[in-house]
Amino acid sequence: MNADPAVVAAVDLGASSGRVMVARVGPETLDLTEVERFANVPVTLSGRLHWDAPRIHRGVLDGLRAAGPVDSVGVDSWGVDYGLLDADGRLLGNPVHYRDARTAGVMERVVAQLSAEKLYATTGLQLQPFNTIFQLAASLPEASWPAARTVLLMPDLITFWLTGVPGAERTNASTTQLLDVSAGAWATDIMAGVGLSPDLFPSLREPGSIVGDVLASVVAEHGLAATVPVVAVASHDTASAVVGVPAKGERFAYISSGTWSLVGVELTRPVLTAESREANFTNEVGVDGTIRYLRNIMGLWLLQECLRAWRDAGQPGELEPLLREAARAPALAAVVDAGDAEFLAPGDMPSRIGAACERLGQRPPSAPAETVRCIMDSLALAHRAAVLDAQRLSDHQVEVVHIVGGGARNELLCQLTADACGLPVLAGPQEATALGNALVQARALGRIGPDLASARSLIRATQPLRRYEPAGDARAWAAAATRIGRA
């Protein structure tokens, strides 16, 4: 193992912004600096919501230029969304956003064709209307489809533009509902069942493999420092975030807290039981053959949309004062099911939360701080349900809950999660995804130990963490769970 720290560029693409981070990683070194941040603003064209992929790529190139000389590059992003390439490798239109309404009714039609039991037994994935399989099924009637030759998920698309090498990194491929989670191969029978040719899907590659060098033409055209290798990191952002969980041992749950809350445990094999399917748990692939057994919860999207609505209406929308006021508001006065599909689309979130409270026989929040408290209590309840269900369904006991990502700096959410779960919460690092991205690169370059334990030990030794002990009345949380059918 080379003791000199590697300098790597971690490209981390999120639903609202993208960043390029430069990390120094060695046996006793792990530090991270943001060198570029750019807005990731969806665009509506002809009534359809798209990602602006060329703008994202430009932000990546600007960031790599700002990064200067590095030893490698790795790209992670959100899952499920993709670009279609033609026979010449050109993009057939901007990728469609997972929140677009084109998949309305498609999931139900596909499930009727293939059955929920078959889909889950093969892919291990929870049913969500925006999963790649349903997006692709929705796109089949479109005029551009006959020209499609390759499907590339978002991080693989950016990697392709950097290297010219197509491929499908395994952790992100596992979010498509087109991967056989037990066999570790594309589920060609599932593809055929919805009218998709297996030829559309490139070869799978492992996190930590070298894809290829940045193209010399890209370096020359965009003024980058040099041609360097691009590493296939754990390109699904949650997979990178789980690498960045500072766990010691195996008895932990994790919450990757941001726009979504991804709540689960790390296993060595998938859980494909009927009970697991009915509980809507997902089995996504992690690094080193692990399984991210988790449930997707709406997350801080609820809060983000409320803040946007209040600002648009000219009301105070600053987060920190609202959180302080919410902390003083009565606990569990009103709660909603944070996983309800009612909250998926953007637009007037405060009113939708109030309407959900009324449907549940509760007085709706009457002020922004009360709505924020409702969101925080509801997310903590959702975290509680997911942690309890994950333990029960996987027979994997949990002694501590790790919260990583942006939610790790939300003190109210962290404390309420500890209270609701009845377990200590260890919060941090906030930049778990970028750190996980960088650690996989450093491991590929031989600068840290070869296992996850080494990476996580380095995080514990170098990153600030905060511990929250459970307090409050466990019976009150249990009673609140019954109000939303989560007893």
C-alpha positions, 0 to 999 in steps of 0.5 A, spaced: 500 500 500 502 506 497 503 511 504 502 517 500 495 520 499 492 520 493 488 526 490 482 524 487 476 528 484 469 526 487 463 528 482 457 528 486 451 529 482 444 531 486 437 532 484 438 540 486 445 541 485 452 538 483 459 538 486 466 536 484 470 535 490 477 534 491 479 529 496 486 527 499 486 520 501 491 516 505 492 511 510 491 516 516 489 522 511 482 524 509 480 531 507 475 534 502 474 540 499 469 543 494 472 546 488 465 547 484 458 547 485 452 548 480 445 548 480 441 542 477 435 545 475 430 541 471 427 544 465 420 543 462 419 541 455 413 540 451 409 538 458 415 533 460 420 534 466 427 533 463 434 533 466 438 538 463 444 533 461 449 538 457 448 543 463 450 537 468 456 535 464 458 542 463 458 543 470 462 537 471 467 539 466 468 546 469 469 542 476 474 538 473 478 544 470 477 547 477 480 541 481 487 541 477 491 535 477 488 529 480 490 522 480 483 519 478 476 521 477 469 518 480 462 520 478 456 518 483 449 520 482 441 519 484 438 512 481 433 510 476 434 516 471 437 514 464 439 517 457 438 513 451 444 513 446 443 512 438 448 508 434 453 513 434 453 514 441 449 521 441 444 522 446 437 522 444 434 528 448 435 530 455 433 524 460 426 525 463 426 526 470 423 521 475 418 526 478 415 526 471 408 524 470 409 519 464 409 513 468 402 514 471 399 507 471 405 504 467 407 500 474 400 497 475 400 495 467 407 492 468 405 488 475 399 486 471 403 483 466 409 480 470 406 480 477 409 483 483 411 476 486 416 475 480 419 482 480 421 482 487 423 474 487 428 476 481 430 484 482 428 484 490 426 491 489 420 495 492 415 497 487 416 505 485 412 508 479 419 511 477 423 505 477 427 505 471 423 499 468 417 503 468 420 509 465 423 505 460 416 501 459 413 508 458 418 511 453 416 505 448 411 508 444 415 515 443 418 517 436 425 516 438 425 509 441 427 506 434 433 509 434 435 507 441 441 503 442 444 504 449 441 505 455 446 509 460 444 511 467 446 518 469 453 517 472 454 512 467 452 517 461 457 522 464 462 517 465 461 515 458 462 522 455 469 523 459 472 516 457 468 514 451 467 507 454 459 505 455 458 500 461 453 499 467 456 500 474 453 495 479 450 499 485 446 503 480 444 498 475 441 495 481 436 501 482 433 499 475 428 493 477 432 490 471 438 486 475 437 479 478 439 481 485 441 473 486 445 472 480 448 479 479 446 479 472 441 483 468 434 480 468 433 478 461 427 475 462 424 481 466 426 485 460 423 481 455 417 481 459 416 489 458 418 489 451 426 491 452 431 488 448 437 486 452 442 489 447 440 495 450 444 494 456 451 495 457 456 490 460 456 491 468 462 493 472 464 493 479 465 499 483 472 500 484 474 498 477 478 502 472 473 504 466 478 508 462 482 514 461 479 521 460 479 522 453 485 526 450 480 530 446 476 532 452 482 534 456 484 539 450 477 542 449 476 543 456 482 545 459 483 540 464 489 538 467 491 532 464 488 525 462 487 521 468 483 514 470 476 514 471 474 509 476 467 506 477 465 508 484 459 506 487 455 510 482 449 510 486 449 516 491 446 512 496 451 506 495 457 511 496 453 514 502 453 507 505 461 506 504 461 513 508 457 510 514 462 510 520 460 504 523 464 499 527 462 492 527 455 490 523 450 491 528 448 498 525 442 501 521 443 507 517 439 513 514 442 517 508 438 523 509 437 528 504 431 529 499 430 522 500 431 518 507 434 511 505 433 507 511 436 500 512 441 495 514 447 492 510 447 485 509 450 479 506 445 476 502 438 479 499 431 478 503 426 476 498 420 473 502 413 475 501 413 479 507 419 483 505 415 485 499 409 486 502 413 491 507 416 495 500 423 493 502 428 494 497 435 490 496 440 494 492 447 492 491 453 495 495 460 495 495 464 488 496 457 484 494 453 487 500 446 488 500 443 495 502 436 492 505 432 499 505 426 503 505 425 509 501 422 515 505 420 521 502 425 525 506 427 532 507 423 533 500 417 535 504 421 540 508 424 543 502 418 544 498 414 547 504 420 552 504 419 554 497 412 555 497 413 559 503 418 563 500 414 564 493 408 566 498 412 572 501 412 568 508 418 567 512 422 561 509 429 561 513 430 554 515 434 555 522 429 560 525 423 555 523 427 549 526 428 552 533 421 554 533 419 547 531 423 544 537 419 548 542 412 546 538 408 540 542 411 534 540 407 529 535 401 534 535 400 532 528 403 526 524 403 524 516 405 518 513 412 520 510 412 515 505 405 517 502 405 517 494 401 524 495 407 527 497 412 525 491 410 531 486 412 538 487 407 544 489 404 547 495 406 542 500 404 545 506 396 544 503 397 537 502 400 536 509 394 539 512 389 535 508 393 529 510 392 531 517 385 532 516 384 525 513 387 522 519 382 526 524 388 531 526 388 538 527 392 541 521 398 545 522 396 552 523 403 556 522 409 554 518 413 552 525 407 547 526 408 544 519 415 543 520 414 540 527 409 535 523 414 534 518 420 532 523 416 528 527 413 524 521 420 523 518 422 520 525 416 516 525 418 513 518 425 512 520 422 508 526 418 504 522 423 502 517 429 500 522 424 496 526 421 493 520 428 492 517 431 488 523 424 484 524 425 482 516 432 481 516 433 478 523 439 483 523 439 486 530 441 494 531 445 497 536 446 504 533 443 508 528 447 512 523 445 518 520 449 521 514 448 526 509 445 533 509 440 531 515 446 529 519 446 537 521 439 537 523 439 537 530 432 536 531 431 531 526 437 527 529 434 527 536 427 525 534 430 519 530 433 517 537 427 518 541 423 515 536 427 509 535 429 508 542 437 507 540 443 512 540 444 516 533 451 517 531 450 523 526 455 525 520 459 525 516 455 530 512 459 529 506 458 521 506 457 520 499 463 524 496 467 521 502 465 514 499 466 516 492 473 518 494 474 512 498 473 507 493 477 511 488 483 511 493 482 503 494 482 502 487 489 506 487 492 502 493 492 508 498 488 505 503 486 498 505 482 493 501 476 492 505 470 496 508 472 496 515 479 500 513 475 505 509 470 506 515 475 506 520 479 512 517 472 516 517 471 515 524 478 517 525 478 524 521 471 526 521 467 530 526 461 526 529 455 527 534 452 522 538 444 523 540 441 519 546 434 517 546 429 521 550 422 522 551 416 517 552 417 511 547 409 509 548 407 516 545 411 514 539 408 508 539 401 511 539 403 516 534 405 510 529 398 507 530 395 514 527 398 513 521 397 505 520 405 504 522 404 500 529 
